[in-house]
Amino acid sequence: GEPIPSNTRTPAEKLFNEKLDEEPWFGIEQEYTLFKDGVPLGWPTSSARSFGGPTVQMGFPGPQGPYYCSAGADVAFGRDIVEEHLVMCLEAGINVSGINAEVMPGQWEYQVGPCTGIESGDDLWMSRYILNRVCEKHDVTVSLEPKPVPGDWNGAGCHTNYSTKAMREKGGFDKAIIPAIEKLDKKHAEHIAVYGKDNEKRLTGKHETQSIDKFSWGVAHRGASVRVGNQTASDGFGYLEDRRPASNMDPYVVTSKIFQTTCLE
């Protein structure tokens, strides 16, 4: 039969199958925000009602800073959900390799990978489904919005770490990683167009992002479009991190687009 129009897996798999010898590995960092009663977990709540209207938000948590990779009931909110999700994914055979609390209170991240080719999209989509089921059990909703709370709060992304066999071999930094970054630069607008809805609200040049209309890369640079780790630069081989994808991105589209740009064009 013919795949339906919303099936993005089929065209992605076709692209990966064009050069299987490239052995593309992906590690995706899925950020998300947990909500309860209309506010992120850990945010002040109130039973106050506007006249004739619903309950309204009253106040904000303390400034960002102590929540990232935190431990403690006053800074980490929702860990029971996060750890249950991790266990469920591992029991399902999904390659989740880590979890951490994120910069904004109520925001978390888990990492899927390394996965080869189409497996990355498969694992991420199933992990999202399991996350929704776990949150449903705890009467909490999960948001994949790239800017769940307006203002001076970090957005949510889906940083995509990527390497090919040539990048992982000795000399791969100069021979394969730098040329791949140069190709990504030339196709910046095309990538942004498929990197997630409302991503312009997140990619502002603030809160550890590069502006959506600019492309940059750097070593250990959180404000770049593409980051290369210190270890990769030091060793001369490794991987790159595309920091542009939004938390609501389609992993089949994003992973295959990166592969297409860097290996097929």
C-alpha positions, 0 to 999 in steps of 0.5 A: 500500500501507499503511505499516508501523507502524514507518514514521514518515516517512509521518506526518511528511511529511503534517504538513509538507505541511499548510503548505509555505509555512512552509518549515521548515529544520532543522539537526541536530547528531548526537552519537555515541560510538565504542567499541572493545573495550568502551570509548570510543576513547581510554580506557584498556584492559587485558588483565586478567581477573576470575576466570572472567570477561571483560576488565574496564575499568581506569581512566579518561581525564583529566577533560573539558576538552581534548577538545572541538573538539580536535586532537592524538593525545592528545586526539582519538580516531577522526578517521580514521573521522570524516573518512571518514564526512564524505567518504562522506556528501558523495559520497552527496549528504547535506548534512553541513555540519560535524564536531567532537570532543565533550566526552567523549573518544571522542565526536564530532558531525556536523551535517546541514543546513540541510534543508527539511522531510522532507529532514532526516530522510532525510539524517540516517537515511542518514548514520547508516547510512553511519556504521555502515558506515564504523565496521564497516570500522575494526572500531569500533562506534558508540553513539547512547546518550544516556548511554553512560558513567555518571558525570561525563561528558557525554551525547550529544544531537541538538540540533535547530536550526529556523526557518520563513520568518517566523523568518528574516525581519526582525522574526522574533525577536519575531513568530515565534521567541518565540511558537514557544518559548512553544508548545514550553514548553506542550507540553514533556511531549509533546516529551520523550515522543518525544525519545528513549529513556533521555533522562532519564539525559542531561537531568539539569540537569548537563553542559550540559543542563536537567533533563528535568522543566523547560523554559527558554530563553535567549540563548547558554545551553547549560543551557537547553531551547531556546537562541537564538544571540547573532546571532539575538537581535542581528539580530532574526531567525534560528533557535532550537535545541531542545537536548532531543532525545537522540542516538538520537531519530527525526528524522522524529518530532522534526522533524515534532513541532516543526513541528506544535507551532509551526505547526499548533497 
